[in-house]
Amino acid sequence: MTLHHLVREPKIKLDKNPLLLLLHGYGSNEEDLFSFASELPEEYYVISARAPYDMMYGSYAWYAINFDADENKFSDIGQAKTSRDLIANFIDEVVSSYAIDANKVTLIGFSQGCILSYAVAVSYPEKVQRVVAMSGYFNEEIATENFKDNDISKLKIFASHGSVDQVVPVDWARNSIPKIKHLGVDIVYKEYPIGHGVSPQNFYDFKNWLQENV
């Protein structure tokens, strides 16, 4: 398999089960989001992937974030695109390795994992049907060159952000919503009075959204 990962098998076994693929944030690992796997709906395979770039001490990244002398942040777009395609290939691998319905794949991304989830979904809409995009934003630079030519009309997105997020400014998330809507995508956006994290209400809301948008 391309990416190291953890698996929670569905408690309700079907011929082919839907998939929730969890993508963690910068400097975290596959165990982070997997900690709430037991709370997710029982009919899903829940797979949590580890990002490919090792930052030491159990920390991983989907791409490097560099700072200049004035402390401006720069994302390594080349690494981000490599991770975008790694995730797309990983989806194919898990669909062929487990009893997963290829037409029921949901990405759940937090922070950097959210940014990659957006990029993968618009670049390869044939592989992803839904996205839960938490505490991140849509960066068109990471998507494939001709992503606007793709048919993404069936894609559904639940986006959320903390209104006092000091890591990823809430304005970045807010600015993403009209861009996504302009692509013809069905997107729900919610904010919570928290920083860079997932509140219980946020978790409850996206879990409800999953069950309403099967």
C-alpha positions in Angstrom: 0.0 0.0 0.0 1.2 3.5 -0.9 0.4 5.0 2.6 0.6 3.6 6.0 -2.9 3.5 7.5 -5.2 2.3 10.3 -8.5 0.5 9.6 -11.7 0.2 11.5 -13.8 -2.4 9.7 -17.5 -1.9 9.4 -19.6 -3.4 12.2 -22.4 -3.9 9.6 -21.0 -5.9 6.8 -22.5 -5.4 3.3 -21.3 -6.9 0.0 -19.6 -3.5 -0.5 -19.3 -0.9 2.3 -18.9 2.8 2.0 -15.5 4.4 3.0 -14.5 7.3 5.2 -10.9 8.2 4.5 -9.4 10.3 7.2 -6.5 12.8 6.4 -4.8 14.4 9.3 -3.2 17.8 9.6 0.4 19.1 9.4 2.7 17.7 12.1 0.2 15.0 13.2 -0.3 11.4 12.3 -2.8 8.7 11.4 -3.8 8.1 15.1 -5.2 11.7 15.5 -8.5 11.6 13.6 -8.7 7.8 14.1 -9.4 8.5 17.8 -13.0 9.2 16.9 -13.4 6.3 14.5 -15.5 4.4 17.1 -18.1 7.2 17.0 -18.5 7.1 13.2 -21.5 5.3 11.6 -21.1 1.5 11.8 -21.7 0.7 8.1 -18.4 2.4 7.0 -14.9 1.3 6.6 -12.9 4.0 8.4 -9.4 4.3 7.2 -6.9 6.8 8.5 -3.9 7.5 6.3 -0.4 8.7 7.4 1.1 11.6 5.4 4.3 10.7 3.5 6.7 13.3 4.8 8.3 12.4 8.1 9.0 15.3 10.5 10.4 13.0 13.2 8.9 12.1 16.6 5.7 10.7 15.2 4.9 13.9 13.2 4.1 13.8 9.5 3.1 16.3 6.8 1.4 16.1 3.4 3.8 18.9 2.3 6.3 21.2 3.8 5.5 24.7 5.0 8.5 27.0 4.9 9.0 30.5 6.4 11.0 33.4 5.0 12.9 36.0 7.1 9.7 38.0 7.6 7.9 34.8 8.9 5.7 34.6 5.8 4.5 31.0 5.2 5.0 29.3 1.9 3.5 25.9 1.0 5.6 23.5 -1.1 3.2 23.1 -4.0 5.2 20.4 -5.6 5.0 18.2 -2.6 1.3 19.0 -2.2 0.6 17.8 -5.8 2.6 14.6 -5.1 0.5 14.0 -2.0 -2.7 14.7 -4.0 -1.8 11.9 -6.4 -0.6 9.6 -3.6 -4.1 9.9 -2.0 -5.9 9.4 -5.3 -3.9 6.2 -5.9 -4.4 5.1 -2.3 -8.2 5.3 -2.8 -7.8 2.9 -5.7 -5.7 0.6 -3.6 -8.1 0.4 -0.6 -11.1 -0.1 -2.9 -9.3 -3.1 -4.5 -8.0 -4.5 -1.2 -11.2 -4.2 1.0 -14.9 -4.7 0.2 -15.4 -1.0 -0.4 -18.0 0.6 -2.7 -16.0 2.8 -5.1 -19.1 5.0 -5.6 -19.4 5.8 -1.9 -16.0 7.3 -0.9 -15.9 10.2 1.5 -12.7 12.2 2.5 -12.6 13.7 6.0 -9.7 16.1 6.2 -8.5 18.4 8.9 -6.3 21.4 8.3 -3.6 20.3 5.7 -5.6 17.1 5.2 -8.7 19.3 4.5 -6.7 21.3 1.8 -5.7 18.0 0.2 -9.2 16.7 0.4 -10.5 19.6 -1.6 -7.7 19.2 -4.2 -8.3 15.4 -4.6 -12.0 15.8 -4.9 -12.1 18.4 -7.6 -9.1 16.7 -9.5 -10.5 13.2 -9.4 -14.3 13.5 -8.9 -14.8 10.0 -10.2 -13.0 8.7 -7.1 -14.7 10.9 -4.4 -18.3 11.6 -3.8 -18.3 13.6 -0.6 -15.9 15.7 1.5 -15.9 16.8 5.1 -13.5 19.7 5.0 -12.5 21.0 8.5 -10.3 23.9 9.4 -8.7 24.3 5.9 -9.4 26.0 2.6 -9.5 25.4 -1.1 -6.2 26.0 -2.9 -6.6 25.9 -6.6 -2.8 25.6 -7.1 -2.9 22.1 -5.7 -5.6 20.8 -8.0 -4.9 19.3 -11.4 -4.3 21.8 -14.2 -7.7 21.3 -16.0 -9.8 20.5 -12.9 -12.5 23.0 -14.0 -13.2 20.7 -17.0 -14.1 17.9 -14.7 -17.8 17.0 -13.9 -18.0 17.7 -10.2 -21.7 18.3 -10.2 -22.3 15.2 -8.0 -19.8 16.2 -5.3 -21.1 17.2 -1.9 -19.1 19.0 0.7 -19.5 19.8 4.4 -17.0 22.6 5.3 -16.4 23.9 8.8 -14.0 26.3 10.6 -13.3 27.8 14.0 -14.2 31.5 14.0 -11.1 32.2 16.2 -8.7 29.9 14.4 -5.2 31.3 14.7 -3.5 28.7 12.5 -5.6 28.9 9.4 -7.5 32.3 9.3 -11.3 31.9 9.1 -11.3 34.3 6.1 -9.4 31.7 4.0 -12.2 29.3 4.6 -14.9 31.9 4.0 -13.3 32.9 0.7 -13.2 29.3 -0.4 -17.0 28.8 -0.3 -18.0 31.0 -3.3 -15.2 29.5 -5.3 -16.5 26.0 -4.6 -20.1 27.1 -5.3 -19.1 28.6 -8.6 -17.9 25.1 -9.7 -21.5 23.9 -9.2 -20.8 21.9 -6.0 -23.3 21.4 -3.3 -21.5 22.8 -0.2 -22.7 23.4 3.4 -20.5 25.7 5.5 -20.6 26.1 9.3 -18.5 28.0 11.8 -17.9 27.3 15.5 -16.6 29.6 18.3 -13.4 27.7 18.6 -9.8 27.8 17.5 -7.9 25.3 15.3 -9.7 22.1 16.3 -12.9 20.1 16.1 -15.6 20.9 18.6 -18.2 18.3 19.8 -20.9 20.3 17.9 -18.8 20.2 14.7 -18.4 16.5 15.0 -22.1 16.0 15.7 -23.0 18.2 12.7 -20.8 16.5 10.1 -21.9 13.1 11.4 -25.5 14.1 10.9 -24.6 15.5 7.4 -23.1 12.1 6.5 -26.2 10.3 7.5 -28.5 12.7 5.6 -26.3 12.6 2.4 -25.8 8.9 1.9 
